[in-house]
Amino acid sequence: MVTVLGTSLVFFTVIYAEKKGWLDKNKVRVIMQVGMNIGIMGSLLYFLYTLSSFLPFL
């Protein structure tokens, strides 16, 4: 729940900053791509951490 609220807060803040003219579309695209990559990497690391509790040799 906290993750969803935090993500939506960041998303709507970026939209607000773009509408105000503080960010251009290229910066917004970079922010979104970096955020998605960090999210995917975090999910994979969490998956490996969870998997290591079932497999002792990892």
Secondary structure, 3 states (H helix, E strand, C coil): CHHHHHHHHHHHHHHHHHHHCCCCHHHHHHHHHHHHHHHHHHHHHHHHHHHHHHCCCC
